[in-house]
């Protein structure tokens, strides 16, 4: 079994019983140890974010602390676009009142 320590910068400060370690008089709050692969569904053995964070609070603390460094890895310099086709379709609801439904259809230009 492989384990990681939670990467949340404040994980060791949360007051929960699962974080208490040490003998009488030498107690500490310790970062949680996480078993890898605990939330891998199916045959996929790849790592996911829950292999590095014990809960969503620790994940969000990490993101708040390191978001500028993460974005610096692959900064977005221009907008992304997906080609679509828009179709308007007239229909009636269950009472017979008319309305227009807008359908967005992705266009594959490949």
N, CA, C and O of each residue as an XYZ file, in Angstrom:
440
protein
N       0.832     -1.184      0.000
C       0.000      0.000      0.000
C       0.875      1.246      0.000
O       1.881      1.311      0.707
N       0.485      2.227     -0.796
C       1.210      3.477     -0.885
C       0.395      4.569     -0.214
O      -0.827      4.628     -0.354
N       1.089      5.431      0.515
C       0.429      6.522      1.226
C       1.070      7.848      0.851
O       2.241      7.899      0.473
N       0.290      8.927      0.957
C       0.761     10.303      0.828
C       0.304     11.060      2.060
O      -0.702     10.709      2.678
N       1.042     12.095      2.412
C       0.563     13.018      3.429
C      -0.326     14.048      2.748
O      -0.048     14.445      1.616
N      -1.371     14.482      3.403
C      -2.266     15.499      2.855
C      -1.448     16.758      2.547
O      -0.620     17.183      3.353
N      -1.688     17.340      1.384
C      -0.955     18.523      0.947
C      -1.616     19.833      1.379
O      -1.121     20.909      1.045
N      -2.716     19.756      2.111
C      -3.375     20.975      2.585
C      -2.459     21.737      3.535
O      -1.965     21.154      4.500
N      -2.219     23.027      3.288
C      -1.285     23.786      4.114
C      -1.733     23.937      5.570
O      -0.907     24.201      6.444
N      -3.017     23.776      5.835
C      -3.532     23.924      7.199
C      -4.070     22.615      7.768
O      -4.742     22.627      8.800
N      -3.792     21.501      7.123
C      -4.336     20.213      7.561
C      -3.961     19.921      9.013
O      -4.783     19.401      9.767
N      -2.754     20.243      9.407
C      -2.269     19.942     10.756
C      -2.844     20.870     11.830
O      -2.530     20.720     13.010
N      -3.688     21.832     11.424
C      -4.271     22.752     12.402
C      -5.744     22.471     12.689
O      -6.304     23.030     13.632
N      -6.380     21.613     11.890
C      -7.803     21.312     12.086
C      -7.990     20.457     13.343
O      -7.293     19.460     13.535
N      -8.921     20.852     14.180
C      -9.160     20.165     15.448
C     -10.098     18.980     15.254
O     -11.310     19.103     15.434
N      -9.532     17.835     14.887
C     -10.304     16.604     14.785
C      -9.565     15.512     15.544
O      -8.342     15.557     15.673
N     -10.305     14.534     16.044
C      -9.703     13.455     16.821
C      -8.755     12.602     15.982
O      -7.801     12.036     16.515
N      -9.005     12.503     14.677
C      -8.155     11.669     13.817
C      -6.752     12.251     13.631
O      -5.849     11.543     13.186
N      -6.559     13.521     13.962
C      -5.258     14.158     13.789
C      -4.408     14.149     15.071
O      -3.228     14.496     15.027
N      -4.990     13.762     16.193
C      -4.254     13.784     17.471
C      -3.267     12.632     17.506
O      -3.638     11.481     17.275
N      -2.006     12.944     17.796
C      -0.953     11.942     17.912
C      -0.090     12.284     19.121
O      -0.083     13.426     19.582
N       0.640     11.287     19.636
C       1.581     11.503     20.731
C       1.121     10.883     22.027
O      -0.030     10.473     22.181
N       2.064     10.826     22.962
C       1.773     10.251     24.271
C       1.359     11.347     25.242
O       1.406     12.532     24.913
N       0.960     10.948     26.424
C       0.466     11.874     27.443
C       1.458     13.031     27.644
O       2.639     12.800     27.907
N       0.982     14.250     27.522
C       1.817     15.427     27.723
C       2.557     15.889     26.479
O       3.070     17.007     26.466
N       2.634     15.079     25.437
C       3.329     15.439     24.193
C       2.397     15.308     22.990
O       2.804     14.787     21.952
N       1.176     15.765     23.111
C       0.180     15.621     22.051
C       0.417     16.666     20.950
O       0.810     17.799     21.227
N       0.168     16.261     19.702
C       0.248     17.162     18.550
C      -0.911     16.862     17.611
O      -1.488     15.775     17.646
N      -1.244     17.841     16.769
C      -2.164     17.624     15.658
C      -1.295     17.368     14.439
O      -0.448     18.195     14.102
N      -1.489     16.236     13.771
C      -0.639     15.844     12.655
C      -1.447     15.820     11.363
O      -2.644     15.532     11.364
N      -0.772     16.126     10.271
C      -1.356     16.018      8.937
C      -1.822     14.579      8.708
O      -1.177     13.630      9.156
N      -2.945     14.429      8.008
C      -3.524     13.105      7.780
C      -2.759     12.348      6.697
O      -2.353     12.921      5.686
N      -2.570     11.044      6.931
C      -1.943     10.144      5.971
C      -3.042      9.553      5.094
O      -4.040      9.045      5.604
N      -2.860      9.616      3.772
C      -3.903      9.218      2.830
C      -3.459      8.001      2.023
O      -2.368      7.988      1.452
N      -4.298      7.001      1.981
C      -4.027      5.812      1.165
C      -4.281      6.148     -0.302
O      -5.350      6.653     -0.645
N      -3.313      5.872     -1.165
C      -3.493      6.119     -2.591
C      -4.490      5.140     -3.178
O      -4.547      3.977     -2.781
N      -5.282      5.630     -4.138
C      -6.224      4.778     -4.846
C      -7.515      4.527     -4.106
O      -8.276      3.643     -4.499
N      -7.796      5.275     -3.043
C      -9.022      5.012     -2.274
C     -10.281      5.390     -3.027
O     -11.356      4.879     -2.714
N     -10.178      6.286     -4.029
C     -11.349      6.668     -4.816
C     -11.140      6.437     -6.301
O     -11.693      7.179     -7.113
N     -10.370      5.443     -6.681
C     -10.216      5.110     -8.102
C     -11.314      4.136     -8.482
O     -11.390      3.027     -7.954
N     -12.166      4.564     -9.408
C     -13.280      3.734     -9.839
C     -12.898      3.003    -11.107
O     -12.196      3.558    -11.952
N     -13.344      1.776    -11.256
C     -13.074      0.999    -12.462
C     -11.649      0.480    -12.491
O     -11.048      0.223    -11.447
N     -11.120      0.328    -13.681
C      -9.781     -0.219    -13.865
C      -8.705      0.844    -13.875
O      -7.521      0.519    -13.967
N      -9.084      2.096    -13.785
C      -8.137      3.203    -13.894
C      -7.260      3.267    -12.645
O      -7.762      3.514    -11.548
N      -5.971      3.049    -12.801
C      -5.038      3.104    -11.674
C      -4.329      4.441    -11.571
O      -3.370      4.570    -10.810
N      -4.779      5.439    -12.322
C      -4.129      6.744    -12.280
C      -4.479      7.470    -10.979
O      -5.485      7.173    -10.335
N      -3.644      8.411    -10.617
C      -3.861      9.197     -9.403
C      -4.924     10.254     -9.659
O      -5.061     10.746    -10.780
N      -5.667     10.599     -8.632
C      -6.583     11.731     -8.723
C      -6.343     12.637     -7.523
O      -5.513     12.324     -6.669
N      -7.051     13.741     -7.449
C      -6.778     14.729     -6.398
C      -7.035     14.191     -4.990
O      -6.457     14.708     -4.034
N      -7.868     13.186     -4.832
C      -8.124     12.648     -3.493
C      -6.987     11.763     -2.996
O      -7.023     11.299     -1.857
N      -5.982     11.524     -3.829
C      -4.779     10.826     -3.379
C      -3.811     11.791     -2.688
O      -2.799     11.358     -2.136
N      -4.109     13.094     -2.712
C      -3.218     14.098     -2.146
C      -3.878     15.003     -1.115
O      -3.191     15.761     -0.430
N      -5.214     14.935     -0.994
C      -5.940     15.795     -0.057
C      -6.944     14.952      0.726
O      -7.634     14.107      0.155
N      -7.021     15.184      2.034
C      -7.906     14.374      2.866
C      -9.367     14.804      2.747
O     -10.270     13.996      2.962
N      -9.602     16.068      2.406
C     -10.982     16.543      2.242
C     -10.998     17.786      1.362
O      -9.944     18.272      0.951
N     -12.170     18.293      1.077
C     -12.309     19.437      0.184
C     -11.751     20.711      0.812
O     -11.266     21.586      0.095
N     -11.810     20.829      2.124
C     -11.265     21.998      2.798
C      -9.758     22.108      2.555
O      -9.258     23.191      2.252
N      -9.038     20.999      2.687
C      -7.590     21.000      2.443
C      -7.286     21.268      0.970
O      -6.318     21.962      0.658
N      -8.100     20.727      0.063
C      -7.918     20.980     -1.364
C      -8.070     22.465     -1.665
O      -7.235     23.042     -2.363
N      -9.123     23.092     -1.147
C      -9.358     24.513     -1.406
C      -8.286     25.393     -0.753
O      -7.893     26.405     -1.332
N      -7.811     25.028      0.433
C      -6.712     25.774      1.065
C      -5.469     25.733      0.194
O      -4.788     26.747      0.041
N      -5.163     24.574     -0.380
C      -4.006     24.426     -1.257
C      -4.167     25.294     -2.502
O      -3.233     25.982     -2.914
N      -5.367     25.255     -3.101
C      -5.626     26.048     -4.310
C      -5.498     27.536     -4.011
O      -4.879     28.265     -4.786
N      -6.073     28.002     -2.896
C      -5.971     29.425     -2.540
C      -4.522     29.855     -2.354
O      -4.149     30.968     -2.725
N      -3.708     28.981     -1.783
C      -2.314     29.310     -1.510
C      -1.461     29.278     -2.773
O      -0.561     30.103     -2.927
N      -1.730     28.328     -3.688
C      -0.816     28.080     -4.802
C      -1.400     28.329     -6.191
O      -0.802     27.906     -7.180
N      -2.544     28.999     -6.298
C      -3.201     29.151     -7.595
C      -2.338     29.893     -8.603
O      -2.327     29.510     -9.773
N      -1.621     30.928     -8.211
C      -0.808     31.670     -9.174
C       0.342     30.818     -9.703
O       0.699     30.925    -10.876
N       0.918     29.983     -8.863
C       1.995     29.095     -9.318
C       1.454     28.031    -10.267
O       2.119     27.679    -11.242
N       0.267     27.518     -9.997
C      -0.333     26.496    -10.858
C      -0.664     27.092    -12.226
O      -0.384     26.470    -13.251
N      -1.245     28.267    -12.255
C      -1.595     28.915    -13.517
C      -0.342     29.264    -14.315
O      -0.373     29.262    -15.545
N       0.752     29.563    -13.633
C       2.003     29.899    -14.320
C       2.555     28.715    -15.115
O       3.356     28.922    -16.027
N       2.154     27.492    -14.800
C       2.620     26.309    -15.533
C       2.123     26.354    -16.987
O       2.880     26.068    -17.914
N       0.870     26.707    -17.173
C       0.288     26.766    -18.523
C      -0.677     27.942    -18.604
O      -1.891     27.738    -18.590
N      -0.166     29.165    -18.690
C      -1.060     30.328    -18.737
C      -1.874     30.366    -20.031
O      -1.379     29.975    -21.088
N      -3.101     30.827    -19.951
C      -3.966     30.932    -21.119
C      -3.819     32.338    -21.674
O      -4.131     33.314    -20.992
N      -3.344     32.444    -22.909
C      -3.088     33.735    -23.550
C      -4.238     34.187    -24.442
O      -4.342     35.366    -24.781
N      -5.099     33.248    -24.820
C      -6.237     33.604    -25.664
C      -7.401     32.676    -25.353
O      -7.227     31.604    -24.772
N      -8.589     33.110    -25.752
C      -9.805     32.337    -25.473
C      -9.861     31.080    -26.326
O      -9.353     31.060    -27.448
N     -10.476     30.033    -25.795
C     -10.736     28.816    -26.550
C     -12.134     28.905    -27.151
O     -13.021     29.536    -26.575
N     -12.331     28.277    -28.302
C     -13.636     28.303    -28.953
C     -13.999     26.916    -29.463
O     -13.134     26.147    -29.881
N     -15.295     26.608    -29.422
C     -15.818     25.357    -29.960
C     -16.834     25.704    -31.033
O     -17.783     26.437    -30.755
N     -16.664     25.197    -32.264
C     -17.645     25.491    -33.312
C     -18.989     24.819    -33.009
O     -19.052     23.645    -32.643
N     -20.047     25.593    -33.172
C     -21.399     25.083    -32.901
C     -22.363     25.509    -34.000
O     -22.059     26.370    -34.825
N     -23.523     24.886    -33.985
C     -24.639     25.273    -34.837
C     -25.832     25.472    -33.899
O     -26.102     24.623    -33.051
N     -26.540     26.587    -34.049
C     -27.687     26.895    -33.193
C     -28.960     26.667    -33.994
O     -29.135     27.227    -35.076
N     -29.848     25.837    -33.450
C     -31.134     25.563    -34.088
C     -32.255     26.008    -33.163
O     -32.241     25.706    -31.969
N     -33.224     26.725    -33.714
C     -34.415     27.141    -32.971
C     -35.550     26.201    -33.363
O     -35.780     25.932    -34.541
N     -36.246     25.714    -32.350
C     -37.320     24.748    -32.587
C     -38.565     25.223    -31.843
O     -38.518     25.470    -30.638
N     -39.675     25.348    -32.562
C     -40.924     25.765    -31.926
C     -41.623     24.534    -31.371
O     -41.701     23.495    -32.026
N     -42.134     24.674    -30.144
C     -42.768     23.542    -29.473
C     -43.863     24.087    -28.563
O     -44.023     25.302    -28.442
N     -44.610     23.202    -27.926
C     -45.633     23.619    -26.961
C     -45.392     22.877    -25.655
O     -44.904     21.747    -25.649
N     -45.741     23.530    -24.547
C     -45.579     22.870    -23.251
C     -46.797     22.000    -22.961
O     -47.654     21.829    -23.828
N     -46.880     21.461    -21.778
C     -47.950     20.520    -21.447
C     -49.333     21.151    -21.450
O     -50.340     20.449    -21.540
N     -49.386     22.522    -21.347
C     -50.688     23.191    -21.412
C     -51.039     23.642    -22.823
O     -52.122     24.176    -23.060
N     -50.112     23.424    -23.768
C     -50.362     23.838    -25.143
C     -49.845     25.229    -25.455
O     -50.075     25.734    -26.554
N     -49.140     25.874    -24.502
C     -48.585     27.208    -24.746
C     -47.333     27.082    -25.611
O     -46.478     26.238    -25.346
N     -47.222     27.924    -26.653
C     -46.055     27.830    -27.530
C     -44.798     28.442    -26.885
O     -44.874     29.405    -26.122
N     -43.656     27.854    -27.217
C     -42.364     28.416    -26.804
C     -41.310     27.990    -27.821
O     -41.538     27.090    -28.630
N     -40.174     28.638    -27.770
C     -39.078     28.321    -28.687
C     -37.951     27.674    -27.907
O     -37.460     28.235    -26.927
N     -37.548     26.503    -28.341
C     -36.430     25.787    -27.725
C     -35.187     26.055    -28.572
O     -35.229     25.937    -29.797
N     -34.097     26.410    -27.926
C     -32.824     26.631    -28.624
C     -31.924     25.438    -28.375
O     -31.628     25.114    -27.225
N     -31.482     24.777    -29.443
C     -30.583     23.642    -29.356
C     -29.200     24.052    -29.843
O     -29.064     24.646    -30.913
N     -28.183     23.735    -29.062
C     -26.808     23.986    -29.449
C     -26.191     22.655    -29.829
O     -26.152     21.726    -29.022
N     -25.709     22.563    -31.059
C     -25.146     21.322    -31.583
C     -23.685     21.561    -31.917
O     -23.348     22.485    -32.657
N     -22.830     20.728    -31.371
C     -21.394     20.849    -31.630
C     -21.100     20.408    -33.060
O     -21.608     19.384    -33.517
N     -20.283     21.181    -33.760
C     -19.923     20.884    -35.135
C     -18.506     20.338    -35.147
O     -17.594     20.952    -34.593
N     -18.321     19.183    -35.780
C     -16.995     18.582    -35.882
C     -16.407     18.963    -37.239
O     -16.835     18.459    -38.277
N     -15.423     19.856    -37.213
C     -14.811     20.334    -38.460
C     -13.625     19.489    -38.903
O     -12.954     19.831    -39.876
N     -13.362     18.413    -38.217
C     -12.166     17.617    -38.533
C     -12.280     16.878    -39.851
O     -11.353     16.171    -40.244
